[in-house]
Amino acid sequence: MATTNFKYRVASGQTTRQWRYHYTYYYPWLQQYENVISDYHTDGGQHLSLTAKRLLIEAKSLRRNLPLQKIKGLNLQFKRLTFPLIIGAVVGSFAALATYKSILGYWIGTSLAISGFILAYYGWLGSWQINVELTGNHVLHYFTDRRNDRLDEFVAAVNRQLEWFKTDS
């Protein structure tokens, strides 16, 4: 499929035309190598890669190949980890109370209370998520190690490619 788009640009009173050609012949039987536009590797072994036509997400036990036509947007969001937060708070509180009332032994109760509070603190610290918004109001969530400049640049590159891809088709 060959597409041509043009935009009018007004610069200092005169109108100029900008042409943008995009020739893509990605046939599946051709097995053509796609150019990688942007890459991101996490410390946890995840690999995110953006090509001209798709977003590749590779984790330890997961491999996703998402065409750009199905993606609406990509963003980062901070989430608190609810399960460790609640379980840690409940276990820590009950263990501290049981130790105070002499239901549990001192060392067992104290170590359970400390473990529960550490688990609750881990849940409170939370983690960053990469949210991939798909067509049909579906959202895929991927946890990442931390937010840094390289991750912000990757998300911005994906969103720029999505805008360009949508204006091109």
N, C-alpha and C positions, 0 to 999 in steps of 0.2 A: 504494500500500500504506500503510495506516495502522496504526501499532503503538502500543501503550500498555504501558508498564512501570511498575511501582510497587515501591518499596522501603519496608521498615519501618525507622523510625528511633526509637530509644529515647532520649528526652531527659528527664532528671531524673525517671525512674520512669514516665512516661506514653508510650504508643506512638502515634506519628503515622505517617501514610501520605503518601508523596511520590509524586505522579503526574508522569510525564514523557510528553508526547505528541510524536510525531514523524510528521508527515504528509509524505510525499514522493510527488510525482507527477512523476517525471522520465521522461517518455516521449520516445523518440528523435525522433518525428515532431513533437513540440511545440517543439523547439529552444529550450528554456528556459535562460536564463542562470543558472549556478550561482554561489552566493555563495563568494567566496574567503575562507577562514578565516585562512590564513597564507601569506606570500610570502617568498622569499629570492632575492636576486640576487648572483651571484658577480662578481668582477673579471674573470674569464675569459669572460664572456658566457653563463654558464649561468643558467637561471631555474627555480626550483623553486616550485611552487604547490600548495597544498592546498585542495580544495573539500570540500563536504559528502559527496561520493560518490567522489571520485577524487584521485589524486596525479598532477600533471603535471610532467614533467621535460623541459626544453628545453635543448639544447646547440647548438653551432654546426651540427653535421650530424646531430643526433639529436633526435627528439621521441617521448617515451613518454607514454602515457595509461594509467595503472594504476588499475583500480577498487579501492576499499578492501577489497572482499570477498576479493581475491586476495593482499593484503599481510598478512603476519604481524607484521612489525615493521621498524623503521628504526633504525640505529645508526651511530655514527662509529667508525672504526678507523684507526690509524696504520700505514702500510705503508712499508717500505723498498723502493726501486725496484731490483729484482734485476738486470735487464738492464744498465742503465748501471753499476751497481756492479761486476759481474763483468767486463764488457767494458773498462771504464776501468782496473780493477786489472790485467788481463792486458796490455793495450796499454801502460800506463804502466810496468809492471815490465819487459816485454821491450824496450821502447824505451830505458829507463835502462840495462839490461844490455848492449844492443847498442851504445849510446854509450860505455859504459865499456870494452868490448872492441874499440872502433874499427871495428865493422861498419857502423854508420851514421855519417854526418857529425855534427859536434858540434851545429850549429844545428838540423838536422832531428831528430836523436835527442832533444835537449833539449826541443824544442817538442812532439814526439810524447809524451814522458814527462810533461811538464806538462799537456798536453791530456788524457791518459789519467787522470792523478791528479785533475784537476778533474772529469772525468766520474764517476770513482769517488766523489768527495766529494758530487757532486749526487745520486748513487744512495743514499749513506749518509744524506743529509738527509731523504730520503723525502717522503711526501705523505700528506694525510688523504683517506680514502675515505668516501663515504656508501654504506652497504650496505643494500639493500632486500631483505628476506627475504620471498619469495613462498611460496604454498602449493605443495606438491610438492617441497620441499627445493631450490628454486631461489633463487639469490642474484644480484642485480644490483649491480655495483660502479660507482660514479661518483667520479672524482677531483675534488677541490675545491681551491681555492687555499690556504686556511688555515682553521684552526678559530678561530672567534670566538664571542662571546656571541649574536649574531643567529642563527648556525647552530645553536647549542645550543638556543635557544628554538624554532627551527623543528622540529628533531627531536623535542623534547618535545611540541610542539603536534600533530605527526603521531601520535605514540604515544598521546597523550590521546584524539585523535579515533578512533584504531583501537580503543582500549578501549571508548569510548562506542558506537562503531558495532557492536562485537561483542556488547555487552550488549543493544543495541537490537534486533538481528536474531535 
